[in-house]
Amino acid sequence: MTTTDRPPLVAVTGASGHLGATVVRALLARGDRVRALILGDDDLGLASLPIERIAGSVTDPAAVSRLVDGVDRLYHLAALISIDPADDARVHATNVGGARTVVAACRAAGTPRLVHVSSIHALSSAPEDRPVTEDRPLAEGPGLPAYDASKAAAERLVRDAIADGLDAVILNPTGIIGPDDLRPSHMGEALLRMATGRMPALVSGAFDWVDARDVAAGILAAADRAPAGSRYLLGGHRASVAELAALADRATGRHHRRVVLPMWMARAAAPGAVLLARRLGQRPLFSPGSLHALRHHREVSHALAERELGYRPRPLAETVADTIASFIRDGRIPGPAPGGR
């Protein structure tokens, strides 16, 4: 095989996260060679995969330069997601500093294309009575959760680089859930607790949820076909937290009694819930930041991705069932109850 016949060499930041590992598997499945940036020994989700590993942080210019050396494309997925206010400074440093480092490295190396995975949280939720589409401005102003502000600032850096000639595309997924969530992610942990009856109180909010596998397919399609400078929303289906819990019950064949707290009550209790989680050494599952998400971005349109990328998010019930099935395979929750799904 000649050099020109070799499969593309692509780089991925955030490769050991839930979405990152899903993207890596999709890239390998189609024959790409993958080089992944790994923080420390955090190889979870990538064990035994035939990839090249580069040790380092996304905020380390030397590590990112090694990552992009000679690659055909960089998929930038690295981000710190936290709803704990104690992590605000780290969230900004990772998400904004990482984007700055990645953009600089791509420019210096002449990387043919940067695929920047942003978030629906980077976009303003106003006006609330109209669907969020690709022309929605970036979020700004006082009162924004740190994660939202950091993703907006990171996307602004990429947009500035695009205006200066960088070939990049931007993807904005909504709330990601799905199987093979090994860490697990914040929402993966919430589903685990729902499925095992360890979440007796829910919140009355809702959000747009999307399967990690569908987001990965949308990312690859945009990387291959989208014009430079374009942006696509990768959404799924809006559902309340109570509806997610009901889908988890259906997948396990077990019914758990739960109370649904009104939003005003949840907001009043959120600061105390964060403090309690810290004292117990647990990750908080609701906080002022997460409740902000459940009150905003009420309708998200992925029509542009459907038209131009062939994007088709699967039914939410299938996503939840597959996620629960993967938790059962991993031994993290018991198998379905007799007579269950």
N, C-alpha and C positions, 0 to 999 in steps of 0.2 A: 504493500500500500504506500503511495506517495504521500508527502506532507499535505498536499492539497486535497487528498482523498480522506484525510483523517477527520473524525467527527469534531464538531466545534468544541472548544475549551471555554467553559463558562465559569464564572466565580459567583459565590453566594455568601453574603453576610447574614448573620442570624440563622445559620443553617441548622442549628441544634434545637431551635424552637419548634413549636407545633406546626405553624405554617411553613417555616423554613425547611423542616425535614420532609414535609409533604411536597414542596416544590423540588427538593433534591431528588426524591424518588421519581417524580414525574419527568425530570430532566434525564435521569438515567434510563428510564423506561423507553425514551425515544432515541437513545443512543448518544446523548451528549456526554462529554467528559467534564467532570465537575471538580472544581477546587473550592474548598469551604474554609471560611475563617472561623476558628474555634477558640473560644475564650477559655483559657486554662485547660483543664481536662474534661470540659463539659461536652462529652460526645454522645449524650443521651439522644436517642432517636436516629443516630447515624451508625450505630454499631454494626460492623460487618459489611457496610456499604462500600463499594469500590470507588472511593473518592480520594483526592489529594487533600491533605489537611495542612492549613497554615495556622500556627498558634499566634494569638494576639487579640487585641481589642480593636473595635471599630473606630475608636478615637485615637489609635496609635498610627501616625502617618507611615512609619516604616513597615508595619505589618500589612496595612492596606496597600501600600505600594507593591509589596511582594505578592499580595493576593491578585492584583490586577495585571501584573506583568505578563504580557503576551496573550491575554484572554480576548475572546471575541465579544463578550458581553458580561456585564456585572449586574446581578440581581441584588439590590440592597433591601434586605428585610430586617436587619438588626434594629431592635428597639427595646427599650425598657418600659414595660407596662406595669404600672402600680397605681392603686387607688389610695395608698397610705400617704398622707401629707408629709410624713417623715422622709419619704423618698423623693420629694419634689426636686431637690438640687441634682440628685443622680439622674432623674428622668430627663431633665434639661441637658445635662452634660452628655448623656448617651445619645439622645435623639437628635439634638441640634448639633452637638460636636461631632457625632458620627456622620451626619449628612455633610457637614463642612469638610471633613476628612475625605469622605468618599468622592465628593465632587472634585476636590483638588487632585486626588490621585488619578481619577479618570481623565482629567484635563492633561495632567503631566504625562500620562502613559498613552494618550491618544486612543483610549478605549472606544471601540466603535459604537457601543450603545450602553447607556445606563438605564436600568429598569428600577424605578424608585417606588417602593410600596409604602404609601402613606396610610391614611385612615379617614373614615368618614368624620372622625372627631376633628380633623384639620379644617373642616368646613363649617361655616356659620350655620346655625340651625334656624336663623331668622330669614325670611318670614316663616313662622310655624305652620301657616295654613296653605303653603304651597310645597309641592314635592321638591326635595333636594336633587338638583341635576348638576351636570358638569360645569355650568356657568355660575354656580354658587360661590361667593367670595370666601376667602380664608377667614377662619375665626379670629377674632381679636377683641380687645377690650377687657375691663376689669371683671373679676368673678369667674374667669375660665379655669377649669381644673388644669393642673400642671401638664398632664399628658396631652390635653387638647392644645394648649398653648405651644408645647414643644413640637407637636406634629405639624402645626401650622407654620411655625418658624422654620422647621426643616424643609417643608415643601416650598416655602418662599425662597430658600437658598437654591433649591433645584430649579425653580422657575427662573430665577435670575440667571443661572448658568445657561439655561435653555435660550434665554434672550440673547446671551452672549455667544451662542453658537454650539453649545453642547447638545449632542443627540441623546435625548432622554425622553422616556414616557413615564407617566405617573398613574398609579392605580390606587383607588380609595375603597378598600373593603369595609364592610359593616362589622357586626359582631360575629367573630369566627368561632365555630364549634366543629366537632367532627371526630372521627375515630383516630386511633394511634396517637392519642394525646398523652404522652408518657410522663410529663413532668408532674402534674398536669397544668394546663393553663388556668387562668382565673375562672373562666366559664366552664372548663372541664371539671374543676374542683366543685363548682356549684352543682353541676349535673351529678357528680358522684354523691354529694351530700343529699340531693333530692332523691336519688335512686335508692339510697340506704336509709332514708328516714331521718337523716341527721340535719335536716333543715325544716324545723317545724313552723317557722314563720317566713312568709314571703312578702314581697313588696308589690304594690299595685301597679307598677310601671310596666312598660313594654319597650321593645327594641326590634331592630331589623337584624335577623340572624342568618348566617350563610355558612355553607359547608366548606371546610378548608380545602377539600379536593376540588370544588368548583372554583374557588378563588385561585388555586394553583393553575387550573386550566385557563382561567381568564388572564392570569399573569403571563403565561407562556404564549397565548394567542396575541396579546398586545405586544409582547417583545418581538414577535415575528412579523406582525402585520401593521401595527399602528404607525401612523406618521410621526415623525419627530415633533415633540412638544405637545402631543395629545394627552388627554386624561380621561379615565373611565371610572365610573362608580361600579363596584362589584358587590351588589346587594343580594339579598335572598328573600326572606319572608318575615313580615312583622308579626310578632307574637308577644303576649304578656309572659311574665315570669311564671304565673300560675299555669298558663297553657304549656310552657316547657315542662313544668313539673308533672302535668297530666300525661304528656308524651313519655316522660321517663317512667311513670307508673305503668303505662301500657306496655312499654318494652320489657319491664321486669315481671309483669303480671302481679304486682303488689300495689296495694293502695295505701298511701300514707295520709293521715289526717294532718292538715296544715291550716294555719291561720294566715290570712292575707291582710297585711297592715296597710292602712291608707297612707298616701305619700306624706301627708303632713306629720303623721306620727313617726314614720321612718326617718324623715329629715331631722326631727327632734332627737331621735335616738342614735343617729349615725355617729356623732363624735364619741359617745360613750361606747358604741360597738367597736370602734377602731381601738380605743384604749384597752378594752377587754381582750380583744384579739392579740394585742401586743403582749399583755401580761400572760396570756396562755401560750405564747410562742406560736401563734397561728397567723395565717394571712387573712386580713379582714375581707369579707365577701360583700359587705356594703359599707359605704362611706359617703360623705358629701359628694365626692367625685363620681362614684358609680350611680348615685341617685340623680345627679345632673344628667347623665347619659340616658336614663330611663324616662326622663321628662322631655327630652328634645329629639331632634331629627326624626320626627313622627312619620314621615313618608319619604322613602328614598327610591329614586327611579334608576333602574339599570337598563333602561330601554336602549341607550346608545351602545352599550356593550353587546346587547342582544343583536342589534342591527349590524354592527361593524365587526364584531369578534365571534359571532355565533355563540355567545355566552348563554348558558341555560342552567340556572340553579335548580337543583333537585328539590323535591318536597321536604319540608322541615321534618315531618314525621320519619322519613327515611334517614335523615341525618342523625336524629336523636336515637333511633333504633340501632343504627350502625355504631354510634358512639358507645351506647350501653353495651352492645355486643362485644366491643373491643375491651371494655372494662371487665366484662365477665371472662374473656379469654385470658386477660392479664391476672385474674384472680383478685381484682380489687373490689368486686362486688359479687354476691352469690348469683348463681344462675337463675333463670326465670322460675317463678313459683309454679307449682302444678296447675295446669289449665291456663298459664300465661302465654305470652307470645313466644 
